[in-house]
Amino acid sequence: MNTKRFYWLAQLLGWLSYSGLVLLSVYTDNPDRIDRIFLTNILVLIVTGILATHIQRIVFIKLGWLSLRLPKLLPRLILASLACSIFISSIDMLTDFLSGIGEEQANSFSVSNIIVNIFSALILVLFWNAIYFTFHFFQQSRRQEVSNLELKASNRESELKNLRSQLNPHFLFNSLNSIRALIDLEPDKAKVSITTLSNLLRQSLILGRQHQVSLEEEMQLAKNYLELEKVRFEERLRVEWVLTPGLENFQVPPFTLQMMVENAIKHGISNLKDGGTVKVSVSEDEKEVTISVTNSGSLSGVTDLGVGIKNIKKRLLLQYGENAIFTLNEEDGNVISKMKFKK
């Protein structure tokens, strides 16, 4: 239901409810007073109430009172409510007079009775205004909350784009360094490596536009990167793959696995005279999916793991919050990096 339709429905139900209470009160006190004239006067009261409060609402909107703070709003609201209550009570007493109901009571139009009628209408109008402004402030709060969420999402999107733009040059820089080492010594292998790099860049351009990619695509990117590095390291680099069947379509942020593998090469294998093993494994249990990269080496003496690990942590935080974590530990002569995604 839209706001406009809800407003008119609330107006009608509110004034009908008030009129029903008036009818019940009169019926309990004197059932004989309820006749066609009395019911007509009640109908006039309903129409008058809806008209008066609706005009009041138009004034609120035209004068910009809905955006005022409470200290400035309250005195204006009281004056508007008083004017509205005078209008309602005047129409009500005029209707009673024209229909002859007022003649039944000698003091119907005495000063005290007029004040009582105005005061009663004032309480009713103040109650109407309290409900209206409470609903308006609630709606305004909801809109502000939605706006804040949209702004937060936009900021996250911008930050993620910045992080992805940092990954691609970093990836390209390291790949070109690998090829440069081959150009003079083994030009044929350098040509093969350039073809491999071309495929990698094509993949990176495609995957870089996406928030998430399938684990199969991410692993293919990492495999191509390791093929490129294997040309440089030759027998010094050994690669193992362990993938639990059924996880090929599991969604992960692009370049995260590739950066974990790159980090394992840069800070692990490249520092070992005899090289070592890089093992990529993917597993799952009832609670989470774990992607791990294990490499020969040690964390001792390593002070800076580079922009790749920092970006992985930041991207997981932005995209998954507490539902994904990154860990880096040393265990039994190996360094193990893990991404864990809660189901």
C-alpha positions in Angstrom: 0.0 0.0 0.0 1.4 3.4 -1.0 1.7 6.3 1.5 -1.2 8.3 -0.1 -3.7 5.5 0.1 -2.6 4.7 3.6 -3.1 8.3 4.6 -6.7 8.5 3.4 -7.5 5.1 4.9 -6.1 6.2 8.2 -8.1 9.5 8.0 -11.4 7.6 7.4 -10.8 4.9 10.0 -9.7 7.5 12.6 -12.7 9.8 12.3 -15.1 6.8 12.0 -13.6 5.4 15.2 -14.0 8.7 17.0 -17.6 9.1 15.8 -18.3 5.5 16.9 -17.1 6.4 20.4 -19.4 9.5 20.4 -22.4 7.3 19.3 -21.6 4.7 22.0 -21.4 7.4 24.7 -24.7 9.0 23.7 -26.4 5.6 23.3 -25.2 4.6 26.7 -26.5 7.8 28.3 -29.7 8.4 26.3 -30.5 6.0 23.4 -33.5 8.2 22.4 -31.2 11.0 21.2 -29.9 8.9 18.4 -32.1 9.7 15.4 -31.7 10.7 11.8 -30.8 14.3 12.6 -28.2 13.2 15.1 -26.6 10.7 12.7 -26.5 13.5 10.0 -24.7 15.7 12.5 -22.2 12.9 13.1 -21.7 12.6 9.4 -21.0 16.3 9.1 -18.5 16.0 12.0 -16.6 13.2 10.1 -16.5 15.3 6.9 -15.5 18.4 8.8 -12.8 16.6 10.7 -11.3 15.0 7.6 -11.4 18.3 5.7 -9.9 20.4 8.5 -7.0 18.1 9.3 -6.3 17.6 5.6 -6.1 21.4 5.0 -3.9 21.5 8.1 -1.6 18.8 6.5 -1.4 20.9 3.3 -0.3 23.9 5.3 2.3 21.8 7.0 3.7 20.7 3.7 3.5 24.1 1.9 5.2 26.0 4.8 7.9 23.3 5.2 7.0 22.5 8.8 7.7 18.8 8.3 11.4 19.6 8.1 11.5 21.8 11.3 13.1 20.7 14.5 10.9 20.1 17.5 11.6 23.4 19.4 10.5 25.5 16.3 7.7 23.1 15.4 5.9 22.8 18.7 4.6 26.5 19.0 3.5 26.5 15.3 1.8 23.1 15.8 -0.1 24.3 18.8 -1.4 27.4 17.0 -2.4 25.4 13.9 -4.1 22.8 16.1 -6.0 25.6 18.0 -7.2 27.2 14.7 -8.2 23.8 13.4 -10.1 22.9 16.6 -12.0 26.3 16.5 -13.0 25.5 12.9 -14.3 22.0 13.8 -16.1 23.1 16.9 -17.7 26.1 15.1 -19.1 23.8 12.3 -20.2 21.3 14.9 -22.1 23.9 17.0 -23.6 25.5 13.8 -24.8 22.1 12.7 -26.4 21.5 16.1 -28.1 24.9 15.9 -29.5 24.5 12.4 -30.8 21.0 13.2 -32.4 22.1 16.4 -30.3 20.0 18.7 -28.8 23.1 20.3 -32.2 24.3 21.3 -32.7 21.4 23.6 -30.0 22.8 26.0 -30.3 26.4 27.2 -26.6 26.7 27.7 -25.5 25.1 24.4 -24.0 28.4 23.2 -22.7 29.8 26.5 -19.1 30.9 26.7 -18.2 28.0 29.0 -19.8 25.4 26.6 -18.0 27.0 23.6 -14.7 26.8 25.4 -15.3 23.2 26.4 -16.2 22.3 22.8 -13.0 24.0 21.5 -10.9 22.4 24.1 -12.3 18.9 23.3 -11.7 19.5 19.6 -8.2 20.7 20.4 -7.3 17.5 22.3 -8.6 15.5 19.3 -6.6 17.6 16.8 -3.4 17.5 18.9 -3.8 13.7 19.1 -4.2 13.6 15.3 -1.1 15.7 14.8 0.9 13.6 17.2 0.1 10.5 15.2 0.7 12.2 11.9 4.1 13.6 12.8 5.2 10.4 14.5 4.4 8.5 11.3 6.1 11.2 9.2 9.3 11.1 11.4 9.2 7.3 11.2 9.0 7.4 7.4 11.7 10.0 7.3 13.9 7.8 9.5 13.3 4.8 7.2 14.2 6.9 4.1 17.3 8.2 5.8 18.3 4.6 6.8 17.8 3.4 3.2 19.8 6.4 1.9 22.6 5.6 4.3 22.6 2.0 3.3 22.7 3.0 -0.4 25.6 5.4 0.3 27.4 2.7 2.3 26.9 0.2 -0.6 28.2 2.8 -3.1 31.3 3.5 -0.9 31.9 -0.2 -0.7 31.5 -0.6 -4.4 34.0 2.2 -5.0 36.5 0.7 -2.5 36.2 -2.7 -4.1 36.8 -1.2 -7.6 39.9 0.5 -6.2 41.2 -2.8 -4.7 40.6 -4.6 -8.0 42.5 -1.9 -9.9 45.4 -2.4 -7.5 45.5 -6.1 -8.1 45.7 -6.1 -11.9 48.9 -3.9 -12.2 50.5 -5.9 -9.3 49.7 -9.1 -11.1 51.0 -7.8 -14.4 54.2 -6.5 -12.8 55.1 -9.9 -11.3 54.3 -11.8 -14.5 56.5 -9.5 -16.6 59.3 -10.0 -14.2 59.1 -13.7 -14.6 59.2 -13.4 -18.4 62.1 -10.9 -18.3 64.3 -13.5 -16.7 63.8 -15.8 -19.6 64.3 -13.5 -22.6 68.1 -13.7 -22.9 68.6 -17.2 -21.6 65.7 -19.1 -23.1 63.9 -17.1 -25.8 61.7 -20.0 -26.8 60.4 -20.4 -23.3 59.9 -16.7 -23.2 57.6 -16.9 -26.2 55.6 -19.6 -24.6 55.4 -17.5 -21.4 54.2 -14.4 -23.4 51.4 -16.5 -24.8 50.5 -17.7 -21.3 50.6 -14.2 -20.0 48.3 -13.1 -22.9 45.8 -15.7 -21.8 46.2 -14.6 -18.2 45.6 -11.0 -19.0 42.5 -11.9 -21.1 41.1 -13.8 -18.1 42.0 -11.0 -15.7 40.1 -8.5 -17.8 37.0 -10.6 -17.9 37.1 -11.6 -14.2 38.1 -8.2 -13.0 34.7 -6.8 -14.0 32.8 -9.2 -11.7 32.2 -9.1 -7.9 32.4 -12.9 -7.7 33.5 -15.7 -10.0 33.2 -19.5 -9.8 36.0 -21.4 -8.0 36.7 -23.2 -11.2 37.5 -20.0 -13.0 39.6 -18.7 -10.2 41.5 -22.0 -10.1 42.1 -21.9 -13.8 43.6 -18.4 -13.4 45.9 -19.7 -10.6 46.9 -22.7 -12.7 47.9 -20.5 -15.6 49.9 -18.3 -13.3 51.7 -21.3 -11.8 52.4 -22.6 -15.3 54.1 -19.3 -16.0 56.1 -19.4 -12.8 57.0 -23.1 -13.4 58.8 -22.1 -16.6 61.0 -19.8 -14.5 61.5 -22.1 -11.5 61.6 -25.4 -13.4 62.2 -28.3 -11.0 62.4 -26.0 -8.0 58.6 -25.5 -8.1 56.2 -28.5 -7.5 52.5 -28.0 -7.6 49.7 -30.1 -6.0 46.0 -29.7 -6.4 43.3 -31.1 -4.1 39.7 -30.1 -5.0 36.6 -31.6 -3.3 34.1 -32.5 -6.1 31.0 -30.4 -6.3 32.6 -27.0 -5.3 33.5 -26.0 -8.9 30.6 -23.4 -8.9 31.3 -22.0 -5.4 31.6 -18.2 -5.7 34.7 -16.4 -4.5 36.1 -12.8 -5.1 38.2 -12.8 -8.3 42.1 -12.9 -8.0 42.0 -13.9 -4.3 43.3 -17.5 -4.9 45.7 -16.2 -7.5 47.1 -13.7 -5.1 47.5 -16.4 -2.4 49.5 -18.5 -4.9 51.5 -15.5 -5.9 52.3 -14.7 -2.3 53.4 -18.3 -1.8 55.8 -18.1 -4.7 57.2 -14.6 -3.9 57.8 -15.1 -0.1 58.2 -18.8 0.0 59.5 -20.8 -3.0 61.7 -18.0 -4.4 63.6 -17.7 -1.1 64.5 -21.4 -1.0 67.6 -22.6 -2.8 66.1 -26.0 -3.5 62.6 -24.7 -4.1 59.5 -26.3 -2.7 55.9 -27.3 -3.1 52.8 -25.2 -3.5 49.7 -27.1 -2.6 46.3 -25.7 -3.4 43.3 -27.4 -1.7 39.6 -26.8 -1.4 37.4 -28.6 1.2 34.1 -28.1 2.9 32.3 -29.3 6.0 28.8 -28.6 7.5 29.7 -25.0 8.4 32.2 -23.6 5.9 34.2 -23.9 2.7 37.9 -23.6 3.1 40.4 -22.6 0.4 44.0 -23.1 1.4 47.4 -22.6 -0.2 50.4 -24.4 1.5 53.9 -23.6 0.5 57.4 -24.6 1.7 59.0 -21.9 3.8 58.8 -19.9 7.0 57.3 -16.7 8.2 60.3 -15.8 10.3 62.1 -12.8 8.9 59.2 -11.8 6.7 58.1 -8.3 7.7 56.0 -7.3 4.7 53.7 -9.7 2.9 52.9 -7.1 0.2 49.7 -5.5 -1.0 48.1 -8.9 -2.1 47.4 -10.2 1.4 46.1 -6.9 2.6 43.8 -6.6 -0.3 42.4 -10.1 0.2 41.6 -9.3 3.8 40.0 -6.0 2.9 37.9 -7.5 0.1 36.7 -10.3 2.3 35.7 -7.9 5.0 33.9 -5.6 2.5 32.0 -8.3 0.7 31.3 -10.9 3.4 31.8 -9.1 6.8 32.1 -11.7 9.5 31.1 -14.6 7.1 34.6 -14.9 5.6 38.0 -14.7 7.2 41.7 -15.0 6.0 44.4 -16.6 8.1 48.1 -17.0 7.6 50.1 -19.4 9.8 53.3 -21.4 9.9 53.0 -25.2 10.6 55.6 -28.0 10.4 58.0 -26.1 8.1 55.2 -24.8 5.8 53.3 -21.6 5.5 49.5 -22.0 5.2 47.2 -19.3 4.0 43.4 -19.9 4.2 40.2 -18.3 3.2 37.1 -19.6 5.1 33.6 -18.9 3.9 30.7 -19.6 6.2 27.7 -21.3 4.6 
